[in-house]
């Protein structure tokens, strides 16, 4: 019976927390610009420092750079996985060979991704200045 009271206490305290967060953090803003909402958006974008006039090649290049960075993280995870697999192989040659193959493949892929990232960065920088 005691655990039911703990669950009820946790549920009620969580509910109270989210209720208070909702009341104090997500209040309505009544100072909106009702005359021209687009001008408010332009002011907001200008305050962020982001370039509004991004060309299509620059946008595509930035997307490619982001994807390549994600793939680089994937290769890092694969390398760590293979290293742990190698450490836990306990002398089993088939597991060691499998881990070694994963590491070699991950490093080869990482080198290809880094070269792709460098080429993409070079091409994007060429198109940004034109």
C-alpha positions in Angstrom: 0.0 0.0 0.0 3.0 2.3 0.7 4.2 2.1 -3.0 0.8 3.3 -4.2 1.1 6.4 -2.1 4.6 7.0 -3.5 3.3 6.6 -7.1 0.4 9.0 -6.3 2.8 11.5 -4.8 5.1 11.3 -7.8 2.2 11.7 -10.2 0.7 14.6 -8.4 4.1 16.4 -8.0 4.8 15.9 -11.7 1.4 17.2 -12.6 1.8 20.2 -10.4 5.3 20.9 -11.8 4.0 20.9 -15.4 1.0 23.0 -14.4 3.2 25.6 -12.8 5.6 25.6 -15.8 2.7 26.0 -18.1 1.3 28.9 -16.1 4.6 30.8 -15.7 6.5 30.0 -18.8 3.9 29.9 -21.6 2.0 33.1 -20.9 0.4 34.9 -23.8 2.1 37.9 -25.4 -0.2 40.8 -25.9 2.3 43.2 -27.4 2.0 41.8 -30.9 2.4 44.0 -34.0 -1.1 43.8 -35.5 -0.4 46.4 -38.2 2.1 44.4 -40.3 3.1 41.0 -38.9 5.7 40.5 -41.7 7.7 43.5 -40.5 7.9 41.9 -37.1 9.2 38.7 -38.6 11.8 40.7 -40.6 13.0 42.4 -37.4 13.1 39.1 -35.6 15.3 37.5 -38.4 17.5 40.6 -38.5 18.1 40.2 -34.7 19.4 36.6 -35.1 22.1 37.5 -37.5 21.1 34.9 -40.0 21.4 35.6 -43.7 18.0 35.9 -45.3 19.2 35.9 -48.8 20.8 32.5 -48.9 21.2 31.2 -52.5 20.2 27.7 -53.5 23.7 26.4 -53.9 24.6 27.7 -50.4 21.5 26.1 -48.9 22.2 22.7 -50.6 25.9 22.9 -49.5 24.9 23.6 -45.9 22.5 20.6 -46.0 25.2 18.4 -47.4 27.7 19.5 -44.7 25.1 18.8 -42.0 24.4 15.3 -43.4 28.2 14.6 -43.7 28.7 15.7 -40.1 26.0 13.2 -39.0 27.6 10.5 -40.9 30.9 11.3 -39.3 29.3 10.8 -35.9 28.0 7.5 -37.1 31.5 6.4 -37.9 32.7 7.4 -34.5 30.0 5.3 -32.9 30.9 2.4 -35.1 34.6 2.7 -34.1 33.7 2.8 -30.4 31.4 -0.2 -30.9 34.1 -2.2 -32.6 36.6 -1.3 -29.9 34.4 -2.5 -27.2 33.6 -5.6 -29.2 37.4 -6.3 -29.6 37.9 -5.8 -25.8 35.2 -8.2 -25.0 36.3 -10.9 -27.6 38.4 -12.7 -24.9 40.8 -14.1 -27.5 38.2 -15.4 -29.9 39.7 -14.9 -33.3 36.4 -14.6 -35.2 35.2 -11.8 -32.9 38.6 -10.0 -33.2 38.6 -10.3 -36.9 35.0 -9.0 -37.1 35.9 -6.0 -34.8 39.0 -5.3 -36.9 37.0 -5.3 -40.1 34.5 -2.9 -38.6 37.3 -0.5 -37.5 38.9 -0.6 -40.9 35.6 0.0 -42.7 34.7 2.8 -40.3 38.0 4.5 -40.7 37.9 4.2 -44.5 34.3 5.6 -44.4 35.4 8.4 -42.1 38.3 9.4 -44.4 35.9 9.5 -47.4 33.4 11.6 -45.4 36.1 14.0 -44.3 37.2 14.4 -47.9 33.6 15.0 -49.0 33.2 17.5 -46.2 36.3 19.4 -47.3 35.2 19.4 -51.0 31.7 20.6 -50.1 33.0 23.3 -47.8 35.3 24.5 -50.6 32.5 24.6 -53.2 30.1 26.3 -50.8 32.7 29.0 -50.0 33.2 29.6 -53.7 29.4 30.2 -54.3 29.0 32.3 -51.2 31.2 35.1 -52.5 29.6 35.3 -55.9 
